[in-house]
Amino acid sequence: MGKRATVLWVLVSLGAAAPAAARPLAAIRQEGTLRVGLTGDYAPYSLRGPDGVVKGADVIMAQDLARTLGVTVEIVPTTWKTLKDDLVGDRYDVAMGGVSVTPDRAAVADYSVPVMTDGKRPIVRCADKERYTSLQAIDRPEVRVVVNPGGTNQRFADANFPHASLRVHPDNRTIFEEVAEGRADLMVTDGAEVDYQSRRHAGVLCPAAVPDSFDHADKAYWMTRDPALKAAVDAWLTQALRTGAYDRALAAAAE
């Protein structure tokens, strides 16, 4: 590799890992719009309907945050696979919608105070709820595991199920039908989604009878690196958690 190519490679590598420091809070207020990134495929946090409208607990929370900042909210579509690139690329200011706290994400942008702690659990057909209760019971060649692409669900599945029959399903909005209709045996996802989808598919899909989540991780809002923005988001969110506003948003989205 020549000297010029080496320098270019270093610059590209550094750029890929550069912290997201796009619009500070002052610019958000001056321009009058808070851009919130949502995948629209992760109920009860955000779900895009057939009409294209995104609803969910974090749509409610995004609207409330924007009101608190004195601006309007713009929902920006993103995906789990492009979540980091879209934030670093200044497509949105804050990511909501069930974002797990991970070291690689923390390296490039700020997290708010946690909104909750959750963990990975299996969702299965109700007849199998006593069957897939450990990583060992799942990680077998005959077990068909389905997973959505690009986020912590796929990372977890890749790391823990090397022997299972693992298949990536491209649309998280329809992935649970794969289990319900027998094309997959289970999916492992965050507990809040397991509980929500079990209610939606009552009598068909159930949480597996695991003694505890397979892991535990905080969820938080993820934003461009600006101390004033983080301070404002943290102050607003701390109040929302204290008053129960966040729990009410989750309850409203689950109806």
C-alpha positions as CSV (number, residue, x, y, z in Angstrom):
1,M,0.0,0.0,0.0
2,G,1.5,3.4,-1.0
3,K,1.9,6.3,1.3
4,R,-1.1,8.3,-0.2
5,A,-3.3,5.2,0.0
6,T,-2.3,4.6,3.6
7,V,-3.2,8.2,4.6
8,L,-6.5,8.0,2.8
9,W,-7.3,4.7,4.5
10,V,-6.5,6.2,7.9
11,L,-8.7,9.3,7.2
12,V,-11.6,7.1,6.1
13,S,-11.3,4.9,9.1
14,L,-11.2,7.8,11.5
15,G,-14.2,9.4,9.7
16,A,-16.2,6.2,10.1
17,A,-15.7,6.3,13.8
18,A,-16.0,10.1,14.3
19,P,-18.5,11.2,17.0
20,A,-21.8,12.5,15.8
21,A,-21.7,16.2,16.4
22,A,-24.1,17.7,14.0
23,R,-26.8,20.2,15.1
24,P,-26.4,21.5,18.6
25,L,-29.5,22.4,20.7
26,A,-29.1,26.0,19.8
27,A,-29.4,25.2,16.1
28,I,-32.4,22.9,16.7
29,R,-34.2,25.7,18.5
30,Q,-33.2,28.3,15.8
31,E,-34.4,26.1,13.0
32,G,-37.5,25.1,14.9
33,T,-37.5,21.4,14.3
34,L,-36.3,18.3,16.2
35,R,-35.5,15.4,13.9
36,V,-36.2,12.1,15.6
37,G,-35.1,8.8,14.0
38,L,-37.5,5.9,14.3
39,T,-37.3,2.5,12.7
40,G,-41.1,2.1,12.7
41,D,-40.8,-1.7,13.1
42,Y,-40.5,-2.2,16.9
43,A,-43.8,-2.1,18.8
44,P,-44.7,-0.8,21.3
45,Y,-42.0,1.9,20.8
46,S,-42.7,2.7,17.1
47,L,-44.6,1.0,14.4
48,R,-45.4,2.1,10.8
49,G,-49.0,1.3,9.8
50,P,-50.2,0.4,6.3
51,D,-50.9,4.1,5.7
52,G,-47.3,5.0,6.4
53,V,-48.0,6.8,9.6
54,V,-45.7,5.9,12.5
55,K,-47.3,5.5,15.9
56,G,-46.1,4.2,19.3
57,A,-44.8,5.2,22.7
58,D,-41.8,7.0,21.4
59,V,-43.8,9.0,18.9
60,I,-45.7,10.3,21.9
61,M,-42.5,10.9,23.8
62,A,-40.9,12.6,20.8
63,Q,-43.8,15.0,20.5
64,D,-43.6,15.8,24.2
65,L,-39.8,16.4,24.0
66,A,-40.3,18.8,21.0
67,R,-43.0,20.7,22.9
68,T,-40.6,21.0,25.9
69,L,-37.9,22.4,23.6
70,G,-40.3,24.8,21.9
71,V,-40.0,23.2,18.5
72,T,-41.9,20.9,16.2
73,V,-41.0,17.2,15.6
74,E,-40.0,15.6,12.3
75,I,-40.0,11.8,12.3
76,V,-37.1,10.5,10.2
77,P,-37.3,6.9,8.9
78,T,-34.2,4.8,9.7
79,T,-33.3,1.1,10.1
80,W,-31.4,-0.9,12.7
81,K,-28.8,-1.6,10.1
82,T,-28.3,2.1,9.2
83,L,-29.0,3.6,12.6
84,K,-25.4,4.7,13.3
85,D,-24.7,5.9,9.8
86,D,-27.9,8.0,9.7
87,L,-27.0,9.6,13.0
88,V,-23.4,10.3,12.1
89,G,-24.5,11.5,8.7
90,D,-26.8,14.2,10.3
91,R,-30.1,12.7,9.1
92,Y,-31.6,13.1,12.5
93,D,-30.8,14.5,15.9
94,V,-32.1,11.9,18.4
95,A,-32.8,8.2,17.9
96,M,-35.8,6.7,19.8
97,G,-37.8,3.6,19.6
98,G,-36.1,1.0,21.8
99,V,-32.4,1.7,21.2
100,S,-30.2,-0.5,23.4
101,V,-27.1,1.0,25.0
102,T,-24.0,-0.6,23.4
103,P,-20.3,0.4,23.5
104,D,-20.0,1.0,19.8
105,R,-23.0,3.3,19.8
106,A,-21.7,5.1,22.9
107,A,-18.4,5.7,21.1
108,V,-20.0,8.0,18.5
109,A,-22.9,9.7,20.3
110,D,-24.5,10.5,23.6
111,Y,-27.1,8.5,25.4
112,S,-29.8,9.9,27.7
113,V,-30.4,8.6,31.1
114,P,-31.9,5.1,30.7
115,V,-35.6,4.7,30.0
116,M,-35.6,1.1,31.2
117,T,-33.6,-2.1,31.6
118,D,-34.7,-5.0,29.4
119,G,-33.2,-8.3,28.1
120,K,-33.5,-10.9,25.4
121,R,-36.2,-13.6,25.8
122,P,-37.7,-16.1,23.3
123,I,-41.2,-15.8,21.9
124,V,-42.6,-19.1,20.7
125,R,-45.8,-20.8,19.8
126,C,-47.7,-21.4,23.0
127,A,-47.4,-25.2,22.8
128,D,-43.6,-24.8,22.9
129,K,-43.3,-22.4,25.8
130,E,-41.8,-25.0,28.1
131,R,-39.5,-26.3,25.4
132,Y,-37.1,-23.4,24.5
133,T,-36.1,-22.3,28.0
134,S,-32.3,-22.1,27.7
135,L,-29.7,-21.1,25.2
136,Q,-28.7,-24.8,25.0
137,A,-32.2,-25.9,24.1
138,I,-32.3,-23.3,21.3
139,D,-28.8,-23.8,19.8
140,R,-29.6,-27.1,18.0
141,P,-29.5,-27.8,14.3
142,E,-33.2,-28.7,14.2
143,V,-34.3,-25.5,15.8
144,R,-35.4,-22.8,13.4
145,V,-34.6,-19.3,14.7
146,V,-35.7,-16.2,12.9
147,V,-34.2,-12.8,13.5
148,N,-34.5,-9.2,12.1
149,P,-31.4,-7.7,10.5
150,G,-28.9,-5.1,11.7
151,G,-29.5,-4.6,15.5
152,T,-28.8,-6.2,18.8
153,N,-31.2,-9.1,18.1
154,Q,-29.1,-10.2,15.2
155,R,-25.9,-9.7,17.2
156,F,-27.3,-11.8,20.0
157,A,-28.4,-14.6,17.7
158,D,-25.1,-14.7,15.8
159,A,-23.2,-14.9,19.0
160,N,-25.3,-17.5,20.8
161,F,-26.9,-19.8,18.2
162,P,-24.0,-21.0,15.9
163,H,-25.6,-24.4,15.6
164,A,-29.3,-23.5,15.2
165,S,-30.9,-23.0,11.8
166,L,-30.8,-19.2,11.8
167,R,-32.7,-17.1,9.2
168,V,-32.8,-13.4,8.8
169,H,-36.3,-12.0,8.0
170,P,-36.1,-8.5,6.4
171,D,-39.2,-6.9,8.0
172,N,-39.6,-6.8,11.7
173,R,-43.2,-5.8,11.3
174,T,-44.1,-9.3,9.9
175,I,-41.5,-11.4,11.6
176,F,-43.8,-12.7,14.3
177,E,-46.1,-14.3,11.7
178,E,-43.1,-16.5,10.8
179,V,-43.3,-18.1,14.2
180,A,-47.1,-18.0,14.5
181,E,-47.6,-19.7,11.2
182,G,-44.9,-22.3,11.8
183,R,-42.2,-21.2,9.4
184,A,-39.9,-20.7,12.4
185,D,-39.8,-22.1,15.9
186,L,-38.9,-18.9,17.8
187,M,-37.5,-15.4,17.8
188,V,-35.3,-14.0,20.6
189,T,-35.9,-10.3,21.2
190,D,-36.3,-7.8,24.0
191,G,-38.8,-8.6,26.7
192,A,-41.0,-5.6,26.0
193,E,-41.5,-6.8,22.4
194,V,-42.1,-10.4,23.5
195,D,-44.8,-9.3,25.9
196,Y,-46.4,-6.9,23.4
197,Q,-46.5,-9.5,20.6
198,S,-47.8,-12.2,22.9
199,R,-50.7,-10.0,23.7
200,R,-51.3,-9.3,20.0
201,H,-51.2,-13.0,19.2
202,A,-53.0,-14.2,22.3
203,G,-53.4,-18.0,22.4
204,V,-50.9,-18.4,19.5
205,L,-47.6,-16.8,20.6
206,C,-46.3,-16.9,24.2
207,P,-43.2,-15.9,26.1
208,A,-41.0,-18.9,26.6
209,A,-40.9,-20.0,30.3
210,V,-37.3,-18.9,30.9
211,P,-36.3,-18.2,34.5
212,D,-34.8,-14.8,33.5
213,S,-33.8,-12.8,30.5
214,F,-30.8,-14.2,28.7
215,D,-29.0,-10.9,29.2
216,H,-29.8,-7.4,30.5
217,A,-29.2,-4.0,28.8
218,D,-30.4,-0.5,29.3
219,K,-32.5,1.3,26.7
220,A,-32.1,5.0,26.2
221,Y,-32.4,7.8,23.7
222,W,-29.3,8.3,21.5
223,M,-28.4,11.7,20.3
224,T,-25.7,13.8,18.5
225,R,-22.9,14.9,20.8
226,D,-23.8,18.3,22.3
227,P,-23.7,18.8,26.1
228,A,-26.6,21.3,26.0
229,L,-28.8,18.8,24.1
230,K,-28.0,15.9,26.4
231,A,-28.7,18.1,29.5
232,A,-32.1,19.2,28.1
233,V,-33.1,15.6,27.1
234,D,-32.0,14.2,30.4
235,A,-33.9,16.8,32.4
236,W,-37.1,16.3,30.4
237,L,-36.8,12.5,30.5
238,T,-36.0,12.4,34.2
239,Q,-39.2,14.3,34.8
240,A,-41.2,12.1,32.5
241,L,-40.0,9.0,34.3
242,R,-40.7,10.5,37.7
243,T,-44.3,11.5,36.8
244,G,-45.1,8.3,35.0
245,A,-45.5,10.0,31.6
246,Y,-43.3,7.4,30.0
247,D,-45.3,4.5,31.4
248,R,-48.5,6.1,30.3
249,A,-47.1,6.4,26.7
250,L,-46.2,2.7,26.8
251,A,-49.6,1.8,28.0
252,A,-51.3,3.9,25.4
253,A,-49.2,2.3,22.6
254,A,-50.1,-1.2,23.9
255,E,-53.8,-0.7,23.6
